[in-house]
Amino acid sequence: QVLLVESGGGSVQAGGSLRLSCEASGTNYRYCMGWFRQPPGKEREGVAGFAADGRTIYADSVKGRFTISKDNAKNTLYLQMNSLKPDDTAMYYCAVDNSTCFYVRPLYPAGFRYWGQGTQVTVSS
């Protein structure tokens, strides 16, 4: 049974930082993982992920501010978010598929099979 548990969300002022964590169990550390978010009233969108060669990939809106990383020994995914803006307010989700990133299109929610429950990030101006 695949289980993803996100943590680290909260409320911050614009310009602040947060670090999200996603602990994965029941899945292989080689499988493709990524971060997504769903702002209020909008569709879920990709935030950060990995290409087939391991390069990190980011949505244009977060490039230079967010950093995705993974601890394979702990099977834990991280998202370091700096210089947060009110537009970053959303429910943040991590996701994993049961294949490597060679077969998964990063930043596309439809490509990921398993999802966490989400952690709320609220950025005030």
Backbone torsions as a table, in degrees:
resi	resn	phi	psi	omega
1	GLN	NA	125.8	-179.6
2	VAL	-84.8	132.2	178.4
3	LEU	-134.6	128.8	177.3
4	LEU	-122.0	127.5	-178.7
5	VAL	-125.5	112.6	179.1
6	GLU	-89.9	151.4	175.1
7	SER	-153.7	167.8	175.0
8	GLY	104.4	-5.5	178.4
9	GLY	-70.4	172.1	179.0
10	GLY	167.3	-167.4	179.8
11	SER	-111.9	128.5	179.5
12	VAL	-138.4	163.1	174.0
13	GLN	-86.7	157.7	178.0
14	ALA	-54.1	137.2	-177.3
15	GLY	94.1	-11.0	-179.0
16	GLY	-80.9	-177.7	-176.8
17	SER	-132.8	151.7	172.0
18	LEU	-143.7	153.7	175.1
19	ARG	-124.7	116.5	178.0
20	LEU	-92.2	146.1	175.8
21	SER	-125.8	150.8	176.6
22	CYS	-138.8	108.7	178.3
23	GLU	-90.4	126.0	-178.0
24	ALA	-109.7	139.8	173.8
25	SER	-138.6	154.9	179.9
26	GLY	76.8	15.5	-179.8
27	THR	-140.6	162.6	-178.9
28	ASN	-87.2	139.2	-177.5
29	TYR	-64.0	-18.2	179.0
30	ARG	-77.3	-15.7	-175.5
31	TYR	-72.1	152.5	-172.5
32	CYS	-72.9	130.9	178.1
33	MET	-125.7	159.7	178.3
34	GLY	-162.4	167.9	176.7
35	TRP	-110.8	139.9	179.4
36	PHE	-135.7	165.4	176.0
37	ARG	-146.9	157.0	177.8
38	GLN	-134.1	102.2	177.6
39	PRO	-67.9	159.8	-179.9
40	PRO	-57.3	128.4	176.7
41	GLY	74.1	8.7	-178.1
42	LYS	-124.0	170.5	179.5
43	GLU	-79.8	159.3	176.2
44	ARG	-67.4	140.7	-177.8
45	GLU	-136.2	153.1	178.2
46	GLY	-75.7	142.3	179.5
47	VAL	-113.5	-52.6	-176.7
48	ALA	-154.5	145.8	179.6
49	GLY	-163.1	-162.5	-176.6
50	PHE	-128.8	140.2	173.3
51	ALA	-81.8	173.7	-177.4
52	ALA	-60.5	-30.8	-179.6
53	ASP	-91.0	8.9	177.0
54	GLY	91.6	-6.9	177.6
55	ARG	-63.4	147.4	176.1
56	THR	-83.7	145.3	-178.7
57	ILE	-129.4	139.2	-176.3
58	TYR	-132.2	150.1	169.3
59	ALA	-66.4	147.0	-178.0
60	ASP	-56.2	-34.1	-175.2
61	SER	-68.5	-16.2	-177.3
62	VAL	-119.4	-2.8	-179.4
63	LYS	-57.1	135.5	179.1
64	GLY	84.8	-10.1	-179.3
65	ARG	-117.4	-33.6	-177.8
66	PHE	-108.2	148.5	176.5
67	THR	-134.9	125.0	176.3
68	ILE	-97.6	141.8	176.7
69	SER	-150.7	165.5	-176.6
70	LYS	-143.4	135.7	174.0
71	ASP	-104.3	101.9	-175.5
72	ASN	-66.2	-33.3	-179.9
73	ALA	-63.1	-34.6	-179.7
74	LYS	-98.1	-5.5	-174.5
75	ASN	49.6	49.6	-177.4
76	THR	-126.0	134.0	179.3
77	LEU	-104.6	143.4	-178.9
78	TYR	-126.3	155.6	171.4
79	LEU	-139.7	107.7	175.5
80	GLN	-87.6	121.5	-176.0
81	MET	-117.8	116.2	179.3
82	ASN	-115.8	164.7	178.2
83	SER	48.7	48.8	-175.8
84	LEU	-64.9	145.4	-179.6
85	LYS	-120.5	157.5	176.3
86	PRO	-54.9	-31.6	178.8
87	ASP	-67.4	-12.7	177.3
88	ASP	-82.0	-6.0	178.9
89	THR	-60.5	124.1	-176.5
90	ALA	-177.6	168.9	166.1
91	MET	-87.2	127.0	-178.1
92	TYR	-103.9	133.9	-178.0
93	TYR	-125.3	144.6	165.2
94	CYS	-103.7	155.1	-177.2
95	ALA	-144.3	154.5	177.5
96	VAL	-141.3	146.0	173.3
97	ASP	-112.2	165.7	179.8
98	ASN	-95.2	44.8	173.6
99	SER	-154.4	166.3	179.3
100	THR	-75.2	170.2	-179.1
101	CYS	-68.6	-8.1	175.4
102	PHE	-64.8	-28.7	-174.4
103	TYR	-106.0	-1.6	-174.3
104	VAL	-117.8	135.4	175.5
105	ARG	-81.8	114.4	-179.1
106	PRO	-64.2	152.3	177.0
107	LEU	70.9	4.4	176.6
108	TYR	-107.2	109.4	-175.6
109	PRO	-55.5	-34.5	-176.2
110	ALA	-65.0	-17.4	-178.0
111	GLY	-84.4	-4.0	-175.1
112	PHE	-113.5	134.5	-172.6
113	ARG	-90.4	-36.4	-172.9
114	TYR	-115.8	141.8	-174.4
115	TRP	-134.0	147.7	172.3
116	GLY	-81.2	-177.9	-177.0
117	GLN	-85.7	-13.1	177.2
118	GLY	94.5	155.0	174.6
119	THR	-136.7	133.3	-173.0
120	GLN	-82.6	133.4	173.0
121	VAL	-120.3	124.5	179.3
122	THR	-125.4	123.7	-178.7
123	VAL	-116.8	122.0	-179.1
124	SER	-102.3	150.8	-178.1
125	SER	-88.6	NA	NA
